[in-house]
Amino acid sequence: MPKANKLIHESSPYLLQHAQNPVEWQAWGEEALNQAKKEDKPIVLSIGYAACHWCHVMEHESFEDDEVAKVMNENYICIKLDREERPDIDQIYMDAVQNMGLNGGWPLNMFLMPNQKPFYGGTYFPKHKWLEILDKVAMAFQSSRDQLEESADKFAQALNAPDTEKLGLGNLKSNEFNSKILSEAYQKLSNSFDWDNGGTLGAPKFPMPVIWKFLMKYAFHSQNPEARKALELTLSSMADGGIYDQIGGGFARYSVDAEWFAPHFEKMLYDNGQLISLYADAYRFTQNPYFKEIFEDSIKFSVRELMDPYCRFYSALDADSEGEEGKFYTWTYDELQKLFGKEYEAVLKFYNATENGNWENGRNILFRHSTLEDFCKAEKLHSDEFKKQLKFVKDRLLDKREGRIRPALDDKILTAWNALLIKGICDAYKAHQDEKYKAIALDNFIFLSEFVWDGNHLFRSFKNDQVKIKGYLEDYALTIQACLTIFEISSNRKALHFAEELAQYAVDNFYDTQEMLFYYTDKTSEKLIARKKEIFDNVIPSSNSVMIESLHWLGILTGNASFTKISEDMLKQIQHLLVREPKFLANYASAYALKAHKSFDVVVVGKDAKKFQKEMWSHYLPNTFIMAIEEENDKELVWRGKEIINTKTSIYVCENNACQQPVYDVQDAIAQMTK
């Protein structure tokens, strides 16, 4: 076995994957950065994550190669970075490579001056190209140092340009929040819809939950049938496709094609947390039982394959097993025939398995292209009997698959991603009151409030019973959001107080009072070459957009007017961009709907409070926060003065800190919100 490099002392699974490389990798830190200055060498910064397929390919081709390692070790200080642990650094250099006019992605390989300023970069390079670049950059560093420094200074300057300057923040046409802006954003967004396959046009196809969350809200408020159709087409198509694990539940990160057929097989916690939320809300909105099946099976997957014994969730599953992408999830026809024979041929046809395979190397990705009902009608099958066969096949395949060599597990536990998953499970509880969901959420709340919070700081990463890295805005924003949802489903006052405490910390340590948006890093964090703000929504919603929504609700629930003002100021900064870039600001559009339409905080009090709450949850009521308490309680502002009238369970529908007359029936309460 080759001699280990300095990564052997790290806890990140991604860094440990490279610990036996002949490249003399170091983790990002003072030791490596000071060595670059002392030896006056350029830095190769290579950024990736544990489940990244092309990161594995480049490692095998280049970083495990002695010839490549010799060139890197002689000429560079070589630093490996896990982007999931250090998104602050990843953001800076991803922006830099895009400022260079190059495409971003992972692995991200950047060349830096000894002072960390970037001058060149790219993503995946095959070995011959990587060697060529290494040689050219090393020569340029020796012979054209002044030009490289000038270029690096310009890129660093661009990275530090104020967002007000780059984006024209605060360029308001109006001080009001107008639903017309949401209609205009929808019209722009609808130009990118794929009406054949669902999702947005093009390939590869990412689920992008924030887009469809906004579309659902917009379809509800506007009663626009086209928006609803696009939503249902997308969610059905994703669930039918190979991107969804038809046997075990849960979604892969993206589809390489435009039809959701062939996934990039890694499964990420952040995708599944958001998609559980999305399908749970869509079930309430459409009452389509298929969407219920999807979120329930996705929770089963998350619990079975990503949850530890203490209800904490690991980060991801790799795409590869036995050195082959997707091998764990795909089947040859012979394997399927041996398991089931002719008796179950209809099920194999339903999943589109063929003798020669429908994918690579004679293997089959299981997917659907029709509903169960339509398939049974076309094949003249009895639907109840076919459902039994389908369940038998799924259970048997899952059991058989469990005996295979599994994809690698990224077992670091990230605060923000756990918060996303718990938000999803809470939303699933609202859609379908399985008490196991509430229990998982409350157990995970202990992790968020006690294990990664030391009373002063939230931490980003947890592994081997140790916390690591001070939290970023993403960690605070998503944890606040999760705690608010936990409070809604459980009335756990600790969750509300913790959300308020985290929000105040974020305001004190991340908020930029000039631009009226939040920085991504704490003011006490390591000083990097730029302090960035995460503006645009991506696969994960931007931390600023999440803060807008959370501060909106905290302002209502705690009576803290400063939270409300910050939330409104942030939206005013960004609202003119909603119409221009709705695809990358979809979560802001969802937050904007809280201001452009009415928001209701509902308190149900009395012996049937939880029953009434669940009945209200069975309706899709966006912009509504529904709490239930069985006895009168004035310990929290939001419950104060909510009395039980004549021993009847009473429902208080409130808006802008004013409550309507209490009613005693769910339909009457809904009528108060929709009049």
C-alpha positions, -999 to +999 in steps of 0.1 A: +000+000+000+014+035-008+024+058+019-005+079+032-005+117+027-017+142+053-054+136+045-052+104+066-059+126+096-092+140+083-127+129+090-143+138+056-150+106+036-141+126+004-107+136+018-101+101+031-108+087-004-076+106-015-055+098+016-035+070-002-029+090-034+008+095-042-001+132-046+010+149-014-025+163-006-032+185+024-064+198+037-072+235+035-057+252+065-030+274+079-003+248+075-008+243+038-014+280+030+017+291+050+037+265+032+027+279-002+039+314+009+071+301+025+081+279-005+066+305-029+047+278-049+014+280-067-015+261-051-035+234-069-069+234-051-090+204-061-126+205-049-152+177-049-174+155-028-176+119-018-204+108-042-190+127-072-186+103-102-162+124-122-141+131-091-136+094-088-127+092-125-101+119-123-086+104-091-082+071-108-067+085-140-045+112-125-042+115-088-034+078-083-008+080-111+029+083-100+038+104-131+011+130-124+019+130-087+056+137-093+048+168-114+022+180-088+044+174-058+075+191-073+058+222-085+027+229-064+012+228-029-017+204-034-049+210-014-080+188-014-113+203-003-147+187+005-172+212-010-199+199+013-178+208+044-165+241+031-191+256+007-177+290+015-144+283-002-162+263-030-184+294-037-155+317-041-136+295-066-167+284-085-175+321-090-139+326-101-139+299-128-172+313-141-156+348-142-129+332-164-156+323-189-154+286-181-181+262-171-183+252-134-188+218-119-170+191-099-143+182-096-133+218-096-095+222-101-082+257-095-047+272-097-040+299-071-011+322-063+005+316-029-019+343-015-049+322-026-059+344-055-070+324-085-056+327-120-067+296-139-090+266-134-114+241-148-134+209-140-125+174-151-094+170-171-082+136-187-047+126-177-029+139-208-046+173-206-040+176-169-003+169-173-001+195-201-018+221-180+004+213-150+035+218-171+023+250-187+011+266-154+044+257-137+064+273-165+042+304-166+046+308-128+084+309-133+086+330-165+054+352-164+049+358-127+039+394-131+012+387-156-003+359-135-003+382-104-020+409-124-046+384-137-052+370-101-056+405-087-083+412-113-102+380-105-100+387-068-113+423-073-142+409-094-150+384-066-152+413-041-175+436-062-206+446-042-238+428-051-256+461-053-232+469-082-234+436-099-271+430-096-286+465-092-301+455-059-327+478-045-337+491-079-373+493-069-402+504-091-426+502-062-425+498-024-455+475-025-456+437-029-478+430-059-490+396-071-486+409-107-449+403-102-455+366-095-477+363-127-449+379-147-423+356-131-445+326-140-449+337-176-411+340-179-406+306-162-432+289-183-411+295-214-386+269-202-412+241-194-407+208-211-443+199-220-433+164-233-413+152-203-419+175-174-393+197-158-375+224-177-362+220-212-328+203-219-305+177-204-292+169-180-323+173-159-322+182-122-354+180-101-350+216-088-376+214-061-377+252-055-392+258-090-421+234-085-427+246-049-432+281-064-454+267-092-476+249-067-481+281-047-487+301-079-512+275-092-531+277-059-533+315-057-539+321-094-561+291-101-540+288-133-547+254-149-516+255-170-494+259-140-511+230-122-507+208-153-470+216-156-466+207-119-484+174-121-467+164-153-433+171-138-439+153-105-455+123-123-427+121-149-399+122-122-416+095-102-421+073-132-385+077-144-352+060-136-342+090-116-366+076-089-356+043-074-386+022-083-376-006-059-363+012-028-376+047-030-357+080-031-343+101-059-310+102-076-293+135-081-302+141-117-310+124-150-284+126-178-311+127-204-342+148-210-367+120-201-357+114-165-346+079-176-309+073-169-299+088-135-265+098-123-270+073-096-257+091-065-284+098-039-281+130-019-298+138+014-306+173+003-325+162-028-346+137-009-355+160+020-368+187-004-386+162-027-403+146+003-417+181+011-426+187-025-445+154-030-462+158+004-475+192-005-484+181-040-505+152-024-524+177-004-528+200-034-539+174-059-551+145-037-532+122-061-524+090-042-494+083-064-476+114-048-484+100-013-467+067-023-436+086-035-430+106-003-438+076+019-413+054+001-387+082+000-389+085+038-385+047+041-354+049+019-340+078+040-346+059+073-334+026+060-302+037+042-292+071+056-303+073+092-281+064+122-295+049+154-301+084+169-322+097+140-294+117+124-289+114+087-258+108+066-250+128+036-251+106+005-247+073-013-222+070-041-232+063-077-207+035-081-203+001-066-178-026-077-162+001-098-193+005-120-218+033-120-254+021-112-245-016-108-263-017-074-296-004-089-298-022-123-306-057-134-300-080-163-330-097-178-316-131-168-314-120-131-350-110-133-362-141-150-344-164-125-361-145-097-396-144-111-401-166-142-430-161-167-456-156-139-444-120-134-436-110-170-463-083-168-445-066-140-412-067-159-430-052-189-445-025-166-409-016-155-397-017-192-371-044-187-359-060-219-339-091-228-310-070-242-312-044-215-325-009-218-293+007-206-255+000-208-239-035-207-271-053-211-285-040-178-320-026-172-330+006-154-364+000-140-389+028-149-425+033-158-442+051-187-478+048-177-500+047-147-508+014-131-544+018-141-536+025-178-512-003-179-537-028-166-563-016-190-540-019-220-528-054-209-563-065-198-551-072-163-571-071-130-557-041-112-560-055-077-542-087-086-515-068-105-509-045-075-502-076-054-478-089-080-461-055-081-456-054-044-442-089-043-417-081-071-406-048-054-402-065-020-382-094-035-360-072-056-352-050-026-344-080-005-321-094-033-305-060-038-296-058-001-272-088-006-252-069-032-220-049-026-234-015-016-223+019-029-201+038-006-218+059+021-207+094+029-213+092+066-206+127+077-237+143+092-243+179+079-265+202+099-282+220+069-290+188+051-304+172+082-326+203+086-339+199+050-347+162+056-365+170+088-385+198+072-395+172+046-406+146+072-426+173+090-444+182+058-451+145+052-466+144+087-489+172+078-500+153+047-503+119+064-502+118+102-479+089+107-467+094+143-433+078+134-426+109+113-432+132+143-410+110+165-381+112+140-384+150+137-384+154+175-354+131+179-335+150+152-343+183+169-322+170+198-293+166+174-298+202+160-303+219+193-278+200+215-252+182+194-243+208+168-251+239+189-227+248+218-247+276+232-228+302+211-223+287+176-240+263+153-216+238+136-216+226+101-205+190+103-207+161+128-188+128+127-173+104+153-192+123+181-173+155+172-184+188+156-164+205+129-164+239+112-185+268+123-219+269+106-226+290+075-258+309+068-272+278+050-269+259+083-286+287+103-313+294+077-323+257+071-322+249+108-344+278+117-369+267+090-368+231+103-374+242+139-404+263+129-419+233+111-412+211+142-429+238+163-460+237+140-464+199+142-456+195+179-462+229+197-427+222+212-418+256+226-381+248+227-382+245+189-396+280+186-372+295+211-342+278+194-353+292+160-356+327+175-321+324+191-305+312+158-323+340+139-310+367+162-275+352+160-277+353+122-289+389+122-260+399+146-233+380+127-242+376+091-265+405+081-252+433+059-271+464+069-259+482+038-271+457+011-298+444+034-289+408+027-270+381+046-234+371+040-228+334+037-201+334+064-201+345+100-182+377+107-160+357+131-151+331+104-118+325+087-109+355+064-108+344+028-100+364-003-137+374-006-168+374+017-197+363-004-234+363-003-254+334-017-280+351-038-294+327-064-314+295-057-300+263-070-307+227-063-307+238-027-326+271-021-303+301-014-298+307+023-310+343+018-343+332+003-349+308+032-341+335+057-368+358+042-395+331+047-383+322+082-380+358+094-415+364+081-429+337+103-407+345+133-419+381+131-454+369+134-449+342+160-426+361+184-439+397+177-403+408+169-409+436+144-373+437+134-375+403+119-405+413+098-387+445+086-355+426+076-376+400+057-394+428+038-362+448+032-346+417+017-375+411-007-375+447-017-338+444-026-345+414-049-380+418-062-370+435-095-350+405-104-379+380-099-393+387-134-359+386-150-345+354-135-373+334-119-356+301-127-328+310-103-350+330-078-379+306-075-377+303-037-377+341-034-408+340-055-424+316-030-413+339-002-427+369-021-461+352-022-462+355+016-462+393+012-482+396-021-510+374-008-523+370+027-505+351+054-524+335+082-513+322+116-540+299+129-543+287+165-567+259+174-574+255+211-595+229+229-598+191+234-602+185+196-574+209+187-551+183+172-580+166+153-590+200+138-554+208+130-550+176+111-582+182+092-569+216+082-536+201+071-555+178+047-561+209+026-532+226+008-532+260+024-499+278+015-491+309+035-506+293+066-491+283+099-514+261+119-508+254+156-529+233+180-530+233+218-555+214+239-556+238+269-555+276+270-519+288+273-505+323+274-468+314+277-461+323+240-473+354+223-489+335+195-511+316+219-520+345+242-557+354+244-568+324+224-596+312+247-618+281+246-653+295+240-682+277+257-660+246+261-659+243+223-627+237+204-621+272+189-602+282+158-586+316+156-576+328+121-552+357+125-535+380+100-511+409+106-514+405+144-552+407+143-575+377+147-610+372+133-638+360+155-632+324+166-651+297+147-658+261+157-656+242+124-627+237+100-647+246+069-657+279+086-620+287+093-610+279+057-638+302+045-623+330+066-590+325+049-603+323+013-630+350+014 
